[in-house]
Amino acid sequence: MLFQWDWLCLGVLIMSSVTAEIEDKETPEADVEVEDFDKQSQEADVDRDKSSLQVVYETPKPTGEVYFTETFDGGLVGWVLSKTKKEDTDDDISKYDGRWEVEELKENRMSGDRGLVLKSVAKHHAISAMLTKAFIFNDKPLIVQYEVNFQEGIDCGGAYIKLLSSSDGLDLEYFFDKTPYTIMFGPDKCGEDYKLHFIFRHKNPKTGEYDEKHAKRPDVDLKKFYSDKKTHLYTLVLKPDDTFEMLIDQSVVGKGSLLEDMVPPVNPPKEIEDPSDKKPDDWDERPKIPDPNAVKPDDWDEDEPSKIEDSDAVKPEGWLDDEPQYVPDPNAKKPKDWDEEMDGEWEAPQIPNPKCETAPGCGLWVRPMKNNPKYKGKWKAPMIENPNYQGIWSPRKIPNPDYFEDPHPFKMTTISAIGLELWSMTSNIYFDNFIVCSEKEVADRWAADGWGLKKLVASANEPGMFSQLVTAAEDHPWLWVLYILTLALPVALGVLFCWPAKKTDEDYDLKKPDRPKAVTKGELKQEIDELEEYEMELEEEKENEDTAENERREMEETKRELVNDTEKMGREASPSEDEGEGGEYIYHEEENEVADGSQEESYKSDKSGSEDEMKEADERPGSAEGPVKSVRKRRVRKD
């Protein structure tokens, strides 16, 4: 058993060592150059502007065909600030005068990496840039991707982008909320409503008008992407087979079909309800009606009240009829500034009557109310199935005069510019690394060169597990109990299974030398019986009275010793492993000495016995040999 516990302890130690080694060897998988990480960690308190992980950053470059890229490492080259006003808004806030800056991240920054930052609060912001070349929705997918970091969280505001529709009159200096766009995509939040927009404007082939089609909400909790103050990657993929995917940090959070998963649907229904159809006057929509043949019973009394006085109630003894429930406070005093002409006559405030505290009640006693057993309420006829029920009426269907079918809504209006038109109650929203392309591999490589490095630096700068646990416990104090229990359990198990056990008395008993074989209780009884038989024989022999008298005294003395040994054995002796399994044992050297003495006396008193037989009796083996030899020698002498 001890051997098994030793192996268990050894296994626990090995698992702990392997786990610690794995944690030490875990490093982010990216081709970056790490320089003096430990040294910079020590200097973090001195120079807050430097990242604790130095990464060699290079401006990402596209690896394939693209329609637009922007890293902002070179400033706002090619971007145009809007100079117009927002329509249907007060003049004091209608101007697009929100400030934009190009700067590094506040946290987890990389030297040389800069982005576009929304700086103003409660102002309208609008900035846009032309694509390198227009994207025509034909047979290639559209992939739009960019980074967002809510550096100070977000209370109410958006970080979505608009892909502006191509037109001859497109002027970026007049970019505002009514500028036609083809696609709007990105995060938006106000209150506790977290959204990821994907909206496209669909052109009605019959009327030429545009309608906004909204993708269904993703079945993912988006809150963490708005509150963790990390840089997140937003990607929209539109495919020529009229399907779409929305991704955050390269993980799909929403997908569907442009034909089936947009609200309202792209194609209208073939039939609609006839607006001129009206429900007939005799149309009965009641599934059940009161039974017209039911009659109120004669004993039904609608005038009986629901509650009546309990006539069996008795006023409790000690009820104080003359004492009010509330009395003026005797300790209250009129305020010094009390003006009776303006405030009226002063009255002390009322307090519960102290005499009522020990009494069953005070004031006028009134019988309590109880439910009236005769009360039935107003009679109503029971409900039965309506024989004239015709179901729920609905207008008849007619062909939809506005019906059309667009089998490929992917073929949207060509886009030629990208813009951000935003309002926010939180500043320092960070944008970076825009790309518009047609190949997912190009977008993934672009993400690895930009967002991938940001993720690596943020992961390296995250606090250790211990710091995170302490931070969580500060927000939720009940976690301290869980931590203590979690730590105490393995410690207790380790002490229980691995701590060396103390040696017990049994362990020491196993090491004691072997003791001489003891005489059993049964053998002693047998010897007593033999002595009694021998005594009877001595009484019969009267030839030599002196000799018989001496023999009798010796036998009685030996008998008493054996009886005492037997009683003492019954009180003290108990079976043990080293004493055998057959019964109770006792061993006393003093008894052997007494028995030997008796043996010598017997031997001297009887010289006529056979010396050979006496020698044989003396050499017979066994523990407690004295008493046994004595008895047998006397038997030989008698014979």
C-alpha positions as CSV (number, residue, x, y, z in Angstrom):
1,M,0.0,0.0,0.0
2,L,2.8,2.4,0.9
3,F,4.5,1.5,-2.4
4,Q,1.3,2.5,-4.3
5,W,1.2,5.9,-2.5
6,D,4.8,6.5,-3.4
7,W,4.1,6.0,-7.0
8,L,1.1,8.3,-6.8
9,C,3.2,11.1,-5.3
10,L,5.8,10.6,-7.9
11,G,3.2,10.9,-10.7
12,V,1.8,14.1,-9.2
13,L,5.3,15.6,-9.1
14,I,6.0,14.6,-12.7
15,M,2.8,16.1,-14.0
16,S,3.5,19.4,-12.2
17,S,7.0,19.5,-13.7
18,V,5.7,18.8,-17.2
19,T,2.9,21.4,-16.8
20,A,5.4,24.1,-15.7
21,E,7.7,23.2,-18.5
22,I,5.0,23.5,-21.1
23,E,3.9,26.9,-19.7
24,D,7.5,28.1,-19.9
25,K,7.9,26.9,-23.5
26,E,4.7,28.5,-24.8
27,T,5.5,31.4,-27.1
28,P,3.4,33.0,-29.8
29,E,4.0,31.5,-33.3
30,A,5.1,34.4,-35.4
31,D,8.2,35.4,-37.2
32,V,9.3,38.4,-35.1
33,E,12.5,39.6,-33.5
34,V,12.3,39.8,-29.7
35,E,15.0,42.0,-28.1
36,D,15.8,42.1,-24.3
37,F,12.3,41.2,-23.1
38,D,13.3,40.8,-19.5
39,K,15.3,44.0,-19.5
40,Q,12.4,46.0,-20.9
41,S,10.0,44.5,-18.4
42,Q,12.1,46.0,-15.6
43,E,12.2,49.4,-17.3
44,A,8.5,49.5,-17.9
45,D,7.8,51.7,-14.9
46,V,10.5,54.1,-16.1
47,D,9.6,54.4,-19.8
48,R,5.8,53.9,-20.3
49,D,6.0,54.9,-23.9
50,K,8.0,51.8,-24.8
51,S,6.4,48.4,-25.3
52,S,7.6,45.6,-23.1
53,L,8.0,43.5,-26.3
54,Q,10.0,45.1,-29.1
55,V,8.8,43.9,-32.5
56,V,10.5,44.8,-35.8
57,Y,7.5,46.3,-37.6
58,E,7.4,46.9,-41.3
59,T,4.5,48.5,-43.1
60,P,2.4,45.7,-44.7
61,K,2.5,45.3,-48.4
62,P,-0.2,43.5,-50.4
63,T,0.8,40.2,-52.0
64,G,-1.7,40.2,-54.8
65,E,-4.3,42.3,-56.7
66,V,-6.0,44.8,-54.5
67,Y,-8.5,47.7,-55.0
68,F,-7.5,49.7,-52.0
69,T,-5.0,49.5,-49.1
70,E,-4.2,52.0,-46.3
71,T,-1.8,51.6,-43.3
72,F,-1.7,55.4,-42.3
73,D,2.0,55.0,-41.7
74,G,2.6,57.7,-44.2
75,G,-0.1,60.0,-42.8
76,L,-3.4,61.0,-44.4
77,V,-2.2,61.1,-48.0
78,G,-5.2,60.7,-50.3
79,W,-7.8,61.2,-47.6
80,V,-10.3,64.0,-47.8
81,L,-12.0,65.7,-44.9
82,S,-15.7,66.6,-45.4
83,K,-16.6,70.2,-45.5
84,T,-20.4,69.9,-45.6
85,K,-23.1,69.7,-43.0
86,K,-25.4,67.0,-41.8
87,E,-29.0,67.5,-42.9
88,D,-31.9,67.6,-40.6
89,T,-29.7,68.6,-37.6
90,D,-29.3,71.7,-35.5
91,D,-26.7,74.1,-36.9
92,D,-24.5,74.0,-33.8
93,I,-23.8,70.3,-34.3
94,S,-24.5,69.8,-38.0
95,K,-21.0,70.5,-39.2
96,Y,-18.6,67.7,-39.8
97,D,-15.9,69.3,-37.7
98,G,-14.8,66.2,-35.7
99,R,-11.0,66.0,-35.5
100,W,-9.0,63.1,-36.9
101,E,-5.4,62.3,-36.1
102,V,-2.8,59.8,-37.2
103,E,-1.0,58.4,-34.2
104,E,0.2,55.2,-32.5
105,L,-1.8,53.0,-30.2
106,K,-1.9,54.1,-26.5
107,E,-1.1,50.5,-25.4
108,N,0.8,47.7,-27.0
109,R,2.2,50.0,-29.5
110,M,4.8,49.1,-32.1
111,S,7.4,51.6,-33.3
112,G,6.5,52.9,-36.7
113,D,2.9,51.5,-36.7
114,R,0.3,54.3,-36.8
115,G,-3.4,54.5,-37.4
116,L,-6.3,56.8,-37.9
117,V,-7.8,58.0,-34.6
118,L,-11.2,59.7,-34.1
119,K,-10.4,62.3,-31.4
120,S,-13.6,64.4,-30.8
121,V,-16.6,63.7,-28.6
122,A,-20.2,64.4,-29.6
123,K,-19.2,65.7,-33.0
124,H,-19.8,64.5,-36.5
125,H,-16.8,63.0,-38.3
126,A,-16.5,62.4,-42.0
127,I,-13.4,61.4,-44.0
128,S,-13.0,59.4,-47.3
129,A,-10.6,58.3,-50.0
130,M,-10.9,57.0,-53.5
131,L,-10.2,53.4,-54.3
132,T,-7.1,52.6,-56.4
133,K,-9.6,51.2,-58.9
134,A,-13.3,50.7,-58.8
135,F,-14.7,47.3,-57.8
136,I,-17.2,45.9,-60.3
137,F,-19.5,43.1,-58.9
138,N,-19.1,40.5,-61.6
139,D,-17.4,37.1,-61.0
140,K,-14.9,37.9,-58.3
141,P,-15.6,37.9,-54.5
142,L,-15.4,41.2,-52.6
143,I,-13.4,41.2,-49.4
144,V,-13.3,44.2,-47.1
145,Q,-11.1,44.1,-44.0
146,Y,-9.8,46.6,-41.4
147,E,-8.8,47.0,-37.8
148,V,-10.6,48.7,-34.9
149,N,-9.5,49.4,-31.3
150,F,-11.9,51.1,-28.9
151,Q,-9.0,52.4,-26.8
152,E,-11.3,53.9,-24.1
153,G,-14.2,51.6,-24.6
154,I,-17.3,52.8,-26.2
155,D,-20.5,54.3,-24.7
156,C,-22.5,55.2,-27.8
157,G,-21.0,55.3,-31.3
158,G,-20.0,53.4,-34.3
159,A,-16.8,52.3,-36.1
160,Y,-18.3,51.1,-39.4
161,I,-17.2,52.0,-42.9
162,K,-19.1,52.8,-46.1
163,L,-18.2,51.7,-49.6
164,L,-19.4,54.6,-51.7
165,S,-21.3,54.0,-55.0
166,S,-19.7,55.2,-58.2
167,S,-21.3,58.2,-59.8
168,D,-20.2,61.1,-61.9
169,G,-21.1,63.6,-59.2
170,L,-19.2,62.0,-56.4
171,D,-17.2,64.7,-54.5
172,L,-15.5,63.6,-51.3
173,E,-15.5,67.1,-49.9
174,Y,-19.2,66.8,-49.7
175,F,-19.3,63.4,-48.2
176,F,-22.2,63.2,-45.7
177,D,-24.9,60.9,-44.3
178,K,-27.0,61.0,-47.5
179,T,-24.1,60.2,-49.9
180,P,-25.1,57.1,-51.8
181,Y,-23.3,54.0,-50.7
182,T,-23.4,50.3,-51.8
183,I,-22.2,48.6,-48.6
184,M,-22.0,49.6,-45.0
185,F,-20.1,47.2,-42.7
186,G,-18.6,47.3,-39.1
187,P,-19.3,47.5,-35.4
188,D,-21.8,49.8,-33.8
189,K,-23.0,50.2,-30.2
190,C,-25.3,52.3,-28.1
191,G,-26.3,51.4,-24.6
192,E,-26.3,47.7,-24.2
193,D,-27.1,47.1,-27.9
194,Y,-24.0,45.6,-29.6
195,K,-24.2,45.3,-33.4
196,L,-22.2,44.3,-36.3
197,H,-23.7,45.9,-39.4
198,F,-23.8,44.5,-42.9
199,I,-26.1,46.6,-45.0
200,F,-26.3,46.8,-48.8
201,R,-28.4,49.0,-50.9
202,H,-30.4,47.0,-53.5
203,K,-31.7,48.6,-56.7
204,N,-35.3,47.7,-57.6
205,P,-35.2,46.6,-61.2
206,K,-38.8,47.8,-61.8
207,T,-38.7,51.2,-60.2
208,G,-35.0,52.0,-60.0
209,E,-35.2,52.9,-56.3
210,Y,-32.8,51.7,-53.7
211,D,-33.8,49.8,-50.5
212,E,-31.5,48.9,-47.6
213,K,-31.2,45.2,-46.8
214,H,-29.9,44.3,-43.4
215,A,-28.2,41.1,-42.5
216,K,-29.6,39.2,-39.5
217,R,-27.9,39.7,-36.2
218,P,-25.0,37.3,-35.4
219,D,-25.7,34.6,-32.8
220,V,-22.5,35.6,-30.9
221,D,-22.0,37.7,-27.8
222,L,-20.2,40.8,-29.2
223,K,-19.7,42.6,-25.9
224,K,-16.0,41.6,-25.4
225,F,-15.0,43.0,-28.7
226,Y,-16.1,46.5,-27.6
227,S,-14.9,46.4,-24.0
228,D,-11.5,44.7,-23.9
229,K,-9.6,47.6,-25.4
230,K,-7.8,45.3,-27.9
231,T,-7.3,45.6,-31.6
232,H,-9.8,43.5,-33.5
233,L,-10.0,42.5,-37.1
234,Y,-13.3,42.9,-39.0
235,T,-13.8,41.1,-42.3
236,L,-16.6,40.9,-44.8
237,V,-16.6,38.4,-47.6
238,L,-19.2,38.6,-50.4
239,K,-19.2,35.7,-53.0
240,P,-20.6,35.6,-56.5
241,D,-22.9,32.7,-55.4
242,D,-24.9,35.3,-53.4
243,T,-23.5,34.2,-50.0
244,F,-21.7,36.2,-47.4
245,E,-19.6,35.8,-44.2
246,M,-18.8,38.2,-41.4
247,L,-15.6,37.5,-39.4
248,I,-14.1,39.0,-36.3
249,D,-10.4,38.1,-35.6
250,Q,-10.6,35.6,-38.6
251,S,-13.5,33.7,-36.9
252,V,-16.9,33.5,-38.6
253,V,-19.6,35.2,-36.4
254,G,-22.3,35.4,-39.1
255,K,-23.0,34.0,-42.5
256,G,-25.9,33.5,-44.8
257,S,-27.5,34.1,-48.2
258,L,-28.3,37.4,-49.8
259,L,-31.6,35.9,-51.0
260,E,-32.7,34.4,-47.7
261,D,-31.0,36.0,-44.8
262,M,-31.6,39.7,-45.4
263,V,-34.3,41.9,-43.8
264,P,-36.5,42.8,-45.7
265,P,-36.0,40.1,-48.3
266,V,-34.4,41.1,-51.6
267,N,-37.3,39.7,-53.7
268,P,-40.9,40.6,-52.7
269,P,-43.6,37.9,-52.4
270,K,-45.4,36.8,-55.5
271,E,-48.8,37.3,-53.8
272,I,-50.1,39.9,-51.3
273,E,-53.3,40.4,-49.4
274,D,-56.0,42.2,-51.3
275,P,-56.2,45.7,-49.7
276,S,-59.8,46.1,-50.9
277,D,-61.1,42.9,-49.4
278,K,-63.2,43.3,-46.2
279,K,-64.5,40.9,-43.6
280,P,-68.2,40.0,-44.0
281,D,-70.5,41.3,-41.3
282,D,-71.8,37.8,-40.4
283,W,-68.3,36.2,-40.2
284,D,-68.1,34.5,-36.8
285,E,-64.5,34.2,-35.4
286,R,-65.6,33.0,-31.9
287,P,-64.4,29.5,-31.2
288,K,-66.6,29.2,-28.1
289,I,-69.8,30.9,-27.0
290,P,-72.0,30.9,-23.8
291,D,-74.5,28.0,-23.7
292,P,-77.8,29.6,-24.7
293,N,-79.8,26.8,-23.0
294,A,-78.1,27.2,-19.6
295,V,-80.3,28.5,-16.8
296,K,-79.2,30.0,-13.5
297,P,-80.0,27.6,-10.5
298,D,-82.8,28.7,-8.2
299,D,-80.5,28.6,-5.1
300,W,-77.9,30.8,-6.7
301,D,-77.8,34.0,-4.7
302,E,-75.7,36.7,-6.3
303,D,-76.2,39.1,-3.4
304,E,-74.2,37.1,-0.9
305,P,-71.0,39.0,0.1
306,S,-67.6,37.3,-0.3
307,K,-66.6,38.0,3.3
308,I,-68.7,37.9,6.6
309,E,-67.9,38.4,10.3
310,D,-66.6,35.4,12.2
311,S,-69.4,34.9,14.8
312,D,-67.3,32.4,16.7
313,A,-64.5,34.9,17.4
314,V,-64.0,36.0,21.0
315,K,-62.3,39.1,22.1
316,P,-58.9,38.2,23.6
317,E,-58.4,38.6,27.3
318,G,-56.6,41.7,28.3
319,W,-57.7,43.7,25.3
320,L,-57.4,47.4,26.2
321,D,-60.6,49.0,24.8
322,D,-59.9,52.4,26.3
323,E,-56.3,52.7,25.1
324,P,-55.6,54.3,21.7
325,Q,-53.1,52.6,19.4
326,Y,-51.0,55.8,19.1
327,V,-50.4,58.6,21.6
328,P,-48.5,61.9,21.5
329,D,-44.8,61.6,22.1
330,P,-44.3,62.8,25.8
331,N,-40.6,63.6,25.1
332,A,-41.3,65.8,22.1
333,K,-40.8,69.5,22.5
334,K,-42.1,72.4,20.3
335,P,-39.3,73.8,18.2
336,K,-38.1,77.3,19.2
337,D,-38.7,78.7,15.8
338,W,-42.3,77.5,15.7
339,D,-44.7,80.3,14.8
340,E,-48.3,79.4,15.7
341,E,-49.7,82.3,13.6
342,M,-48.0,80.9,10.5
343,D,-47.5,77.2,11.3
344,G,-50.7,76.7,13.3
345,E,-51.1,75.0,16.7
346,W,-48.2,72.7,17.5
347,E,-49.0,69.1,18.2
348,A,-46.6,66.5,19.4
349,P,-45.9,63.7,16.9
350,Q,-47.7,60.4,17.4
351,I,-45.9,57.3,18.6
352,P,-47.1,53.7,19.3
353,N,-48.8,53.4,22.6
354,P,-46.3,51.6,25.0
355,K,-49.2,50.1,26.9
356,C,-50.3,48.2,23.8
357,E,-46.9,46.4,23.5
358,T,-47.7,43.9,26.2
359,A,-51.5,43.7,25.6
360,P,-53.3,41.6,22.8
361,G,-54.5,44.9,21.3
362,C,-55.9,48.4,21.9
363,G,-58.9,50.3,20.8
364,L,-62.3,49.2,19.7
365,W,-62.3,45.4,19.2
366,V,-64.0,44.3,15.9
367,R,-64.8,40.8,14.9
368,P,-62.5,39.5,12.2
369,M,-63.8,38.6,8.7
370,K,-63.9,35.2,7.2
371,N,-64.9,33.7,3.8
372,N,-68.6,33.4,3.2
373,P,-69.4,29.7,2.4
374,K,-72.6,30.8,0.6
375,Y,-70.8,33.2,-1.7
376,K,-71.0,32.2,-5.4
377,G,-70.6,35.5,-7.3
378,K,-72.3,36.5,-10.4
379,W,-73.7,33.6,-12.4
380,K,-72.4,33.0,-15.9
381,A,-73.5,30.5,-18.5
382,P,-70.9,27.8,-19.3
383,M,-69.0,28.0,-22.6
384,I,-69.6,25.6,-25.4
385,E,-68.2,25.1,-28.9
386,N,-69.5,27.6,-31.3
387,P,-71.4,25.7,-34.0
388,N,-71.1,28.7,-36.4
389,Y,-67.3,29.2,-35.9
390,Q,-65.7,30.1,-39.3
391,G,-62.1,30.6,-38.3
392,I,-59.9,33.7,-38.3
393,W,-60.7,35.8,-41.3
394,S,-57.9,37.0,-43.6
395,P,-58.1,38.9,-46.9
396,R,-57.8,36.9,-50.0
397,K,-54.5,36.8,-51.9
398,I,-53.9,38.5,-55.2
399,P,-50.8,38.7,-57.5
400,N,-48.3,41.3,-56.2
401,P,-48.2,44.1,-58.8
402,D,-44.7,45.1,-57.5
403,Y,-43.3,41.6,-57.7
404,F,-39.9,41.1,-59.3
405,E,-37.2,38.4,-59.1
406,D,-33.5,39.3,-58.8
407,P,-31.7,35.9,-58.9
408,H,-28.2,37.5,-58.3
409,P,-28.3,40.3,-55.7
410,F,-24.5,40.0,-55.5
411,K,-24.4,42.2,-58.7
412,M,-24.6,45.4,-56.8
413,T,-23.7,49.0,-57.7
414,T,-20.0,49.5,-58.5
415,I,-18.0,51.1,-55.7
416,S,-15.2,53.6,-56.1
417,A,-14.5,55.1,-52.7
418,I,-14.3,54.3,-49.0
419,G,-15.4,56.5,-46.2
420,L,-16.1,56.9,-42.4
421,E,-19.1,59.0,-41.4
422,L,-19.4,58.6,-37.7
423,W,-20.8,60.1,-34.5
424,S,-19.5,59.0,-31.1
425,M,-19.7,59.9,-27.4
426,T,-16.3,58.3,-26.8
427,S,-13.0,59.4,-28.4
428,N,-9.8,57.7,-29.4
429,I,-11.3,55.1,-31.7
430,Y,-8.4,53.6,-33.6
431,F,-8.6,52.5,-37.3
432,D,-5.8,50.8,-39.3
433,N,-4.9,48.6,-42.2
434,F,-7.8,48.9,-44.6
435,I,-7.8,46.5,-47.6
436,V,-10.3,45.8,-50.4
437,C,-9.4,42.8,-52.5
438,S,-10.9,39.7,-54.1
439,E,-8.7,36.9,-52.7
440,K,-8.9,35.6,-49.2
441,E,-5.3,34.6,-49.1
442,V,-4.3,38.2,-49.9
443,A,-6.4,39.5,-47.0
444,D,-5.0,36.8,-44.6
445,R,-1.4,37.7,-45.4
446,W,-2.2,41.4,-45.0
447,A,-3.8,40.6,-41.6
448,A,-0.7,38.5,-40.5
449,D,1.6,41.5,-41.3
450,G,-0.5,44.0,-39.4
451,W,-3.1,42.7,-37.0
452,G,-1.1,39.5,-36.3
453,L,1.8,41.6,-34.9
454,K,-0.6,43.7,-32.7
455,K,-2.1,40.5,-31.3
456,L,1.3,39.1,-30.5
457,V,2.4,42.2,-28.7
458,A,-0.9,42.5,-26.8
459,S,-0.6,38.8,-25.7
460,A,3.0,39.2,-24.5
461,N,2.1,42.3,-22.5
462,E,-0.9,40.8,-20.8
463,P,-0.6,40.3,-17.0
464,G,0.3,36.9,-15.7
465,M,-2.3,34.5,-14.5
466,F,-1.8,35.5,-10.9
467,S,-2.5,39.1,-11.7
468,Q,-5.6,38.3,-13.7
469,L,-6.9,36.2,-10.8
470,V,-6.3,39.0,-8.3
471,T,-8.0,41.5,-10.6
472,A,-11.0,39.2,-11.1
473,A,-11.3,38.8,-7.3
474,E,-11.3,42.5,-6.8
475,D,-14.3,42.8,-9.0
476,H,-15.9,39.6,-7.5
477,P,-14.8,39.1,-3.9
478,W,-16.5,35.7,-3.6
479,L,-13.7,34.4,-5.8
480,W,-11.3,34.5,-2.9
481,V,-13.2,31.6,-1.3
482,L,-12.9,29.6,-4.5
483,Y,-9.2,30.3,-4.7
484,I,-8.6,29.2,-1.1
485,L,-10.5,26.0,-1.6
486,T,-8.7,25.3,-4.8
487,L,-5.3,25.8,-3.2
488,A,-6.1,23.9,0.0
489,L,-7.4,20.8,-1.7
490,P,-4.1,19.7,-3.4
491,V,-2.1,20.7,-0.3
492,A,-4.3,18.5,1.9
493,L,-4.1,15.6,-0.5
494,G,-0.4,15.9,-0.8
495,V,0.0,15.9,3.0
496,L,-2.4,13.0,3.3
497,F,-0.8,10.7,0.7
498,C,2.9,11.8,0.6
499,W,3.8,12.6,4.3
500,P,5.6,9.7,5.9
501,A,3.4,7.9,8.5
502,K,4.6,7.5,12.1
503,K,5.5,4.1,13.3
504,T,2.9,2.4,15.5
505,D,3.4,0.1,18.4
506,E,2.5,-2.8,16.2
507,D,5.4,-2.0,13.9
508,Y,7.7,-2.2,17.0
509,D,6.1,-5.4,18.2
510,L,7.0,-7.0,14.8
511,K,10.7,-6.4,15.6
512,K,10.7,-8.0,19.1
513,P,12.7,-11.2,19.6
514,D,10.8,-14.5,19.6
515,R,9.6,-15.5,23.1
516,P,9.6,-19.0,24.5
517,K,6.6,-21.1,23.7
518,A,4.0,-20.7,26.4
519,V,1.7,-23.3,28.0
520,T,-1.9,-23.1,26.9
521,K,-4.7,-22.7,29.3
522,G,-6.1,-26.1,28.2
523,E,-2.9,-27.9,29.1
524,L,-2.8,-26.3,32.5
525,K,-6.4,-27.5,33.2
526,Q,-5.4,-31.0,32.0
527,E,-2.5,-31.0,34.5
528,I,-4.9,-30.0,37.4
529,D,-7.2,-32.8,36.5
530,E,-4.3,-35.3,36.6
531,L,-3.2,-33.9,40.0
532,E,-6.7,-34.4,41.4
533,E,-6.8,-38.0,40.2
534,Y,-3.4,-38.6,41.7
535,E,-4.6,-37.1,45.0
536,M,-7.5,-39.5,45.1
537,E,-5.1,-42.4,44.5
538,L,-3.0,-41.2,47.4
539,E,-6.0,-41.2,49.8
540,E,-6.7,-44.8,48.9
541,E,-3.1,-45.8,49.7
542,K,-2.7,-45.9,53.5
543,E,0.4,-48.1,53.6
544,N,2.7,-45.2,54.3
545,E,0.7,-42.4,56.0
546,D,3.7,-40.2,56.5
547,T,4.8,-40.4,53.0
548,A,1.2,-39.9,51.7
549,E,0.7,-36.9,54.0
550,N,3.8,-35.3,52.6
551,E,2.8,-36.1,49.1
552,R,-0.6,-34.6,49.7
553,R,0.8,-31.4,50.9
554,E,3.0,-31.1,47.9
555,M,0.2,-31.9,45.6
556,E,-2.1,-29.2,47.2
557,E,0.7,-26.7,47.0
558,T,1.3,-27.4,43.3
559,K,-2.5,-27.4,42.6
560,R,-2.9,-23.9,44.2
561,E,0.0,-22.6,42.1
562,L,-1.6,-24.0,38.9
563,V,-5.0,-22.6,39.8
564,N,-3.6,-19.2,40.5
565,D,-1.8,-19.3,37.1
566,T,-5.0,-20.2,35.3
567,E,-7.0,-17.4,36.9
568,K,-4.2,-14.9,36.2
569,M,-4.0,-16.1,32.6
570,G,-7.8,-15.5,32.2
571,R,-7.5,-11.9,33.4
572,E,-4.3,-10.8,31.6
573,A,-3.6,-13.0,28.7
574,S,-5.0,-12.0,25.2
575,P,-4.3,-13.6,21.8
576,S,-1.8,-11.9,19.6
577,E,-0.1,-12.6,16.3
578,D,3.2,-13.6,18.0
579,E,1.5,-15.9,20.6
580,G,-0.2,-18.3,18.2
581,E,-3.8,-19.0,17.1
582,G,-4.8,-21.9,19.3
583,G,-5.7,-20.2,22.6
584,E,-4.4,-18.1,25.5
585,Y,-0.9,-18.4,26.6
586,I,1.1,-17.4,29.7
587,Y,4.7,-17.7,30.7
588,H,6.3,-17.0,34.1
589,E,9.8,-17.9,35.0
590,E,9.0,-17.8,38.7
591,E,6.5,-20.7,38.3
592,N,9.1,-22.7,36.5
593,E,11.4,-22.2,39.5
594,V,8.7,-23.3,42.0
595,A,7.9,-26.3,39.9
596,D,11.6,-27.2,39.6
597,G,11.9,-27.0,43.4
598,S,9.0,-29.4,43.8
599,Q,10.6,-31.7,41.3
600,E,13.8,-31.8,43.4
601,E,11.9,-32.5,46.6
602,S,10.0,-35.3,44.9
603,Y,13.2,-36.7,43.6
604,K,14.9,-36.7,47.1
605,S,11.9,-38.2,48.9
606,D,11.7,-41.2,46.5
607,K,14.9,-42.9,45.9
608,S,13.3,-46.2,45.0
609,G,12.0,-44.9,41.7
610,S,13.6,-45.9,38.5
611,E,16.5,-43.5,37.5
612,D,16.0,-44.1,33.8
613,E,12.3,-43.2,34.0
614,M,13.1,-40.2,36.1
615,K,15.7,-39.1,33.5
616,E,13.2,-39.5,30.7
617,A,10.7,-37.4,32.6
618,D,13.3,-34.6,33.2
619,E,14.2,-34.4,29.5
620,R,10.7,-34.1,28.2
621,P,10.3,-30.9,26.1
622,G,7.9,-28.1,26.6
623,S,7.5,-24.6,28.1
624,A,6.6,-24.4,31.8
625,E,8.5,-27.7,32.1
626,G,8.8,-27.5,35.9
627,P,5.1,-28.4,36.7
628,V,4.9,-31.0,34.1
629,K,8.1,-32.8,35.2
630,S,7.0,-32.7,38.8
631,V,3.8,-34.4,38.1
632,R,5.3,-37.1,36.0
633,K,8.1,-37.9,38.4
634,R,5.6,-38.4,41.2
635,R,3.7,-40.7,39.0
636,V,6.8,-42.8,38.3
637,R,7.6,-43.0,42.0
638,K,4.1,-44.2,42.8
639,D,4.3,-46.9,40.2
